[in-house]
Amino acid sequence: MPTFSEIVGPRGRAFGPAAGEVVGVSFNVAAVRQMRLVFTGNTGRPAAKLSGPRILAA
């Protein structure tokens, strides 16, 4: 089973119509083979969805 480290900590991020239904998260370069995304809440609405995640190389 893989071991995961936190690259970006939890914090409020604006998500909703005012933000164009998009959230961008930047982080420092990390050498990883797999990434696990954990959603803890949403500041703009009581629900969220993930559609087309993109993780781009620097």
C-alpha positions, -999 to +999 in steps of 0.1 A: +000+000+000+014+034-009+024+060+017+011+095+012+026+128+025+007+161+027+018+185-001-009+211+005-027+216+038-064+222+042-077+257+040-107+275+026-108+279-011-135+299-031-156+276-053-188+286-069-203+307-096-183+338-086-151+318-091-162+302-124-167+269-106-129+264-107-104+260-079-067+261-085-042+247-060-005+255-064+022+236-045+060+232-046+076+207-068+073+172-054+086+139-068+056+116-066+043+086-085+007+089-072-014+116-057-044+113-034-069+142-033-088+146-001-118+170+000-127+183+035-153+210+027-164+237+004-166+274+014-190+284-014-217+257-014-227+227+008-215+202-019-188+198-045-178+176-074-146+167-091-145+168-129-115+165-150-086+170-125-053+180-141-019+177-124+006+195-146+044+192-144+064+223-137 
